[in-house]
Amino acid sequence: MAEVIEEQQEKQAPVVVIKKSRAGLWIGITSITLVIALAAAGFYFMQQLRATQDTENSQDSLRLIEVDKQLNVLQQQLSGLQSQIANVNAEMTGKDNHFTQTLTDFSKLHEEHLNTARKELEASILVLQRQLGKTRGDWLLADAEYLLSVANQRLHLVGDIETTRQALEAADQRLRESGDASVFKVREQIAKEIALLNGVVVPDIVGIYSGIQHLQDAVEGLAVFLPHAGKQPEKTEAPQDLSEHGHEILDQVAKQLEGYVVLRHTEQPVNAILTPEEAHFIKQQLKVRLEMIEIALVQQNDTLFTSSIADAKQWLKKNFAENPKTDQFIAELDKLSGVQLKSQYPDVSGSLKLLKDISKLRLETDKAVLPEPASIATPASSEQPGTGQQ
C-alpha cells in the first residue's frame, strides 16, 4: 500500500509543480504589468508635475517681469519726486534767502527811519525849548519878521502894494510893542520903505477895464468911412471955407435929400461900397482889438497893451469916418496909452535883513549904552592919589 501510495504521489507531484509554475508566471506578468503601469503612471504624473511647474515658473517669470516693470516705474516716479523735492528745497531756500534779505533791508530802513524821526524829534524838542524860553518881546520880534517876509512876497510876487503897506505897518507896530531898543534902525528902515510905497502909482485895473468895456459898447455908434447899404442918416458936414450963401444952399439941399442921400466931407478916397456884412465885420474887428487891450490889461503886459492900443487907433482912423464920436474915441485910446501897468516896485527887503541880524544890532546898542572900560578906570585912578595924601 505504501508503495502504491508513493507511486501515486510521484505521479501526482509533477503536475502540481507545473501548476505552480504557471501561476507564478501569471503573477510575474501581472506584477510586471503593474510595475510598468505604475511606472507609466509615475512618468505621466511626473510630466504633468513638470508641465505644471513649467507653467507656474513661466507665470512667476511674467509676474517677476511685471514686478520689475512696476519697480522701474516706481523708481522713475521716486526719482521725479526726489527732483521735485530738490527743486522745492532750492525754491524754499531761495525764498528763505530773499525773505531774510528783505527782512534785513526792512530792518535797516526802519532803523534809518527811526533815527531820522529821533533826530527830527530832538530838533523839534530843541526848537520847542527855545520857543518856551522866549519872552514876549522875542515872540513879537518873530511875528514882525514873519510880517516883513509876507510884505516882500506880496510885493514882488503879486504886486499888491496895499497888502505890503499893511504888513509893514503891522510889523512896525509889533516892533514898537516889543520895547527892544535895538530895533530902532529896523523901524527907521520900515518907515523909509512905507514912504517909498506911498510914492508908487498903482493903475486902477478895474476902472480901466470898465472904460474899455464902455468903448466896446460905443463901437456900434461909430460911422464906417466907406458907404454901405442900411446906413443910418447922418448930419451933413460942409467945408468950413464956404460962404454963408453956400451954407444956406447946402442946408436946403440936405433937408430935401435927408433920408435918401448922406453928404460927408472927407479927405480919404472912396474906392468901393460896402455891404452891411462888411461894415459889421469892420466894427467887430475894432471890438477884437479892444479885447486884446483888455487881455494885455489883465496880464499887465505893457508891450502888448501899448501895441494893441496903437493897432486899434490905426484901424479906427483907416475904416471910420472923422466925426466928434470918432475923435472922442481916439482921445479915450490916447488916455489909455499913457497908463503904465507895471510900476517899478521899491526894494523893501532892507528891514527884513536888519531884523534877521538882530543880535548884531543888540551888540551895537549895548556898546552905545554902556560906557567904555577906559572911562570907568579914570575916576578910580584919580581917587587913589587923594587917598594917599589923606
C-alpha positions in Angstrom: 0.0 0.0 0.0 2.7 2.1 0.8 4.4 1.7 -2.4 1.3 2.3 -4.3 0.8 5.5 -2.3 4.4 6.6 -3.1 3.9 5.9 -6.8 0.8 7.8 -6.8 2.5 10.6 -5.0 5.4 10.6 -7.5 2.9 10.7 -10.4 0.9 13.5 -8.9 3.9 15.6 -7.9 5.0 17.0 -11.4 1.5 18.0 -12.1 1.4 20.2 -9.0 4.7 21.7 -9.9 3.6 22.6 -13.4 0.6 24.3 -12.0 2.5 26.3 -9.5 4.9 27.5 -12.3 2.1 28.8 -14.4 0.5 30.7 -11.6 3.8 32.3 -10.8 4.2 33.3 -14.4 0.9 35.0 -14.4 1.7 36.5 -11.2 5.1 37.8 -12.6 3.4 39.0 -15.7 0.8 40.7 -13.7 3.5 42.2 -11.4 5.5 43.4 -14.3 2.4 44.8 -15.9 1.5 46.5 -12.7 5.1 47.8 -12.4 5.0 49.1 -15.9 1.6 50.7 -15.4 2.8 52.2 -12.2 6.0 53.5 -13.9 3.9 54.9 -16.8 1.6 56.5 -14.3 4.5 57.8 -12.4 6.1 59.1 -15.6 2.8 60.7 -16.6 2.4 62.3 -13.2 6.0 63.5 -13.4 5.4 65.0 -16.8 2.2 66.6 -15.5 4.1 67.9 -12.5 6.9 69.2 -14.7 4.4 70.9 -17.0 2.6 72.4 -14.0 5.9 73.6 -12.6 6.9 75.0 -16.0 3.6 76.8 -16.3 4.0 78.1 -12.8 7.6 79.1 -13.5 6.5 81.0 -16.6 3.8 82.7 -14.7 6.2 83.5 -12.0 8.6 84.9 -14.6 5.9 87.0 -16.1 5.0 88.2 -12.7 8.6 88.9 -12.0 8.8 90.9 -15.2 5.7 92.9 -14.3 7.1 93.5 -10.9 10.4 94.6 -12.4 8.5 97.0 -14.7 6.5 98.3 -11.8 9.7 98.7 -9.8 11.2 100.6 -12.7 8.2 102.9 -12.9 8.2 103.4 -9.1 11.9 104.2 -9.3 11.3 106.7 -12.0 8.5 108.3 -10.0 10.7 108.2 -7.0 13.5 110.0 -8.9 11.0 112.5 -10.2 9.7 113.1 -6.7 13.3 113.5 -5.5 14.0 116.0 -8.2 10.8 117.9 -7.3 11.7 117.8 -3.7 15.1 119.1 -4.6 13.5 121.9 -6.7 11.2 122.7 -3.8 14.0 122.7 -1.4 16.0 125.1 -3.7 13.0 127.3 -4.2 12.3 127.3 -0.4 16.0 128.1 0.1 15.8 131.0 -2.4 12.6 132.3 -0.8 14.1 132.0 2.6 17.2 133.9 1.5 15.0 136.6 -0.2 12.8 136.9 2.8 15.9 137.1 5.1 17.4 139.8 2.8 14.0 141.7 2.6 13.7 141.5 6.4 17.2 142.8 6.8 16.6 145.6 4.4 13.4 146.5 6.1 15.1 146.4 9.4 17.8 148.8 8.1 15.2 151.1 6.6 13.1 151.0 9.7 16.2 151.8 11.8 17.0 154.7 9.4 13.5 156.0 9.7 13.7 155.7 13.5 17.0 157.5 13.5 15.6 160.2 11.3 12.5 160.5 13.4 14.6 160.6 16.5 16.7 163.4 15.1 13.7 165.4 14.0 12.0 164.9 17.3 15.2 166.0 19.1 15.3 169.1 16.8 11.7 169.8 17.5 12.3 169.5 21.2 15.2 171.9 20.9 13.1 174.3 18.9 10.2 174.0 21.4 12.6 174.5 24.3 13.9 177.6 22.7 10.4 178.9 22.0 9.3 178.2 25.6 12.4 180.1 26.7 11.4 183.1 24.7 10.0 186.2 26.2 7.0 188.2 24.9 9.5 190.6 23.2 11.1 187.6 21.3 7.6 186.5 20.2 6.8 190.0 18.9 10.1 190.1 17.0 9.4 186.7 15.4 5.9 187.9 14.4 7.4 191.1 13.0 9.9 189.1 10.9 7.1 186.9 9.5 5.1 190.1 8.6 8.2 191.5 6.8 8.6 188.3 4.8 4.9 188.4 3.8 5.3 192.0 2.7 8.3 191.1 0.4 6.4 188.2 -1.0 3.2 190.1 -1.7 5.1 192.9 -3.4 7.4 191.0 -5.7 5.2 188.0 -6.5 1.8 189.6 -6.6 2.5 193.4 -6.8 -0.1 194.0 -4.0 1.0 197.5 -2.8 -1.8 197.9 -0.2 -1.2 194.5 1.5 2.6 195.2 1.5 2.0 198.5 3.2 -0.3 197.0 5.8 2.2 194.2 6.5 5.0 196.8 7.0 2.8 198.9 9.3 1.8 195.8 11.3 5.5 194.8 11.7 6.4 198.3 12.9 3.6 198.0 15.5 5.0 194.7 16.7 8.5 196.1 17.0 7.1 199.1 18.9 5.3 196.8 21.4 8.4 194.7 21.9 10.1 197.6 23.7 13.5 196.5 22.4 15.8 199.4 21.9 17.9 197.6 19.3 15.0 197.6 16.8 15.2 201.4 16.3 17.2 201.0 13.0 14.7 198.4 11.8 11.8 200.7 12.4 13.6 203.6 10.7 14.1 201.4 7.6 10.4 200.3 7.7 9.4 204.0 7.7 11.6 204.6 4.6 10.0 201.6 2.8 6.5 202.8 3.6 7.3 206.2 2.2 8.6 204.6 -1.0 5.5 202.5 -1.3 3.3 205.7 -0.9 5.1 207.1 -3.9 4.2 204.2 -6.2 1.3 204.9 -8.5 -0.9 201.8 -8.9 -3.1 201.8 -12.0 -6.8 201.2 -11.5 -7.2 198.0 -13.4 -10.9 197.6 -12.7 -11.6 201.2 -13.7 -9.6 200.9 -16.9 -11.3 197.6 -17.8 -14.7 199.2 -17.3 -13.6 202.1 -19.6 -12.6 199.6 -22.3 -16.0 197.9 -22.0 -17.7 201.2 -22.5 -15.6 201.8 -25.6 -16.7 198.4 -26.9 -20.4 199.4 -26.4 -19.7 202.7 -28.2 -18.3 200.9 -31.3 -21.8 200.4 -32.8 -22.4 204.2 -32.7 -19.3 204.9 -34.9 -19.8 205.5 -38.6 -17.8 203.4 -41.1 -15.9 205.6 -43.6 -17.0 203.8 -46.8 -20.6 204.0 -47.8 -22.8 200.9 -47.4 -26.4 199.9 -47.5 -28.5 200.1 -44.4 -26.6 203.1 -43.1 -28.4 205.5 -40.8 -28.8 209.0 -42.0 -26.2 211.4 -40.6 -26.0 215.1 -40.4 -24.4 216.8 -43.4 -20.9 218.2 -42.9 -19.9 221.1 -45.2 -16.5 222.6 -45.8 -15.6 225.4 -43.5 -14.3 227.7 -46.2 -17.7 228.1 -47.9 -19.6 231.4 -47.8 -22.9 231.9 -45.9 -24.9 231.7 -49.1 -23.3 228.3 -49.9 -24.2 227.1 -46.4 -27.8 228.0 -46.9 -27.9 226.2 -50.2 -26.4 223.1 -48.8 -28.7 223.1 -45.9 -31.7 223.3 -48.2 -30.4 220.5 -50.4 -29.6 218.4 -47.3 -33.1 218.9 -45.9 -34.6 217.8 -49.2 -32.3 214.7 -49.6 -32.4 213.8 -45.9 -33.1 210.1 -45.6 -32.0 209.4 -49.2 -28.6 210.8 -49.6 -25.8 211.3 -47.0 -23.3 214.1 -47.6 -19.9 213.8 -45.9 -16.7 215.8 -46.4 -13.6 213.6 -46.2 -10.1 213.7 -47.5 -9.9 209.8 -47.9 -10.7 208.3 -51.3 -13.8 206.2 -51.7 -12.9 203.0 -53.5 -15.9 200.8 -53.1 -19.3 200.5 -51.5 -19.5 198.0 -48.6 -22.2 195.5 -47.8 -23.8 195.5 -44.4 -21.9 192.4 -43.5 -18.6 194.0 -44.4 -19.4 197.1 -42.3 -20.4 194.8 -39.4 -17.1 192.9 -39.8 -15.1 196.2 -39.6 -16.8 197.1 -36.3 -16.2 193.6 -35.0 -12.5 193.9 -35.8 -12.3 197.0 -33.7 -14.0 195.2 -30.9 -11.5 192.4 -31.2 -8.6 194.9 -30.9 -10.3 196.3 -27.8 -10.5 192.8 -26.4 -6.7 192.4 -27.0 -6.3 195.6 -24.9 -8.3 194.1 -22.1 -6.2 190.9 -22.2 -3.0 192.9 -22.0 -4.5 194.9 -19.1 -5.4 191.8 -17.1 -1.9 190.3 -17.8 -0.3 193.6 -17.0 1.7 193.3 -20.2 2.8 196.9 -21.1 4.2 196.0 -24.5 1.1 194.2 -25.7 -1.1 196.9 -24.1 0.6 199.7 -26.0 0.8 197.9 -29.3 -2.9 196.9 -29.1 -3.9 200.5 -28.4 -1.8 201.7 -31.4 -3.4 198.9 -33.6 -6.9 200.0 -32.5 -6.2 203.6 -33.3 -4.8 202.8 -36.7 -7.8 200.6 -37.5 -10.2 203.4 -36.3 -8.5 206.1 -38.5 -8.4 203.8 -41.5 -12.0 202.5 -41.5 -14.2 205.0 -39.7 -15.3 208.5 -40.6 -13.9 211.6 -39.0 -16.6 213.0 -36.6 -16.8 214.0 -33.0 -17.6 210.5 -31.8 -14.5 209.1 -33.6 -12.4 211.9 -32.2 -13.7 211.2 -28.6 -13.0 207.5 -29.2 -9.4 208.3 -30.2 -9.0 210.6 -27.2 -10.0 207.8 -24.9 -7.5 205.5 -26.5 -4.8 208.2 -26.1 -5.6 208.3 -22.4 -5.2 204.5 -22.2 -1.8 204.7 -23.9 -0.5 206.9 -21.2 -1.2 204.3 -18.5 1.8 202.3 -17.2 0.6 198.9 -16.0 3.7 197.7 -14.2 5.3 200.1 -11.8 8.9 199.9 -10.6 8.4 198.5 -7.1 10.8 199.6 -4.5 13.1 197.3 -2.5 11.5 196.6 0.9 13.9 193.8 2.0 16.3 196.1 4.0 14.2 196.0 7.1 13.9 192.2 7.0 17.7 191.8 6.6 18.3 194.1 9.6 15.7 192.2 11.8 17.3 188.9 10.9 20.6 190.3 12.2 19.1 191.5 15.5 21.9 190.1 17.6 24.4 192.4 15.8 22.0 195.4 16.5 21.8 194.4 20.1 25.6 194.4 20.4 25.8 197.8 18.8 23.1 199.1 21.1 24.9 197.7 24.2 28.1 199.3 23.1 26.4 202.7 22.6 24.6 202.5 26.0 27.4 201.0 28.2 30.5 203.3 29.0 33.9 202.1 27.8 36.3 200.5 30.3 38.9 203.4 30.0 36.3 205.9 31.1 35.4 203.7 34.1 39.1 203.3 35.1 39.8 207.0 35.0 37.8 208.0 38.2 39.3 205.2 40.1 42.9 206.3 39.3 42.1 209.9 40.2 40.8 208.8 43.7 44.0 206.9 44.6 46.3 209.9 45.0 43.7 211.7 47.1 43.5 208.8 49.5 47.3 208.7 49.8 47.5 212.3 50.7 45.0 211.9 53.4 
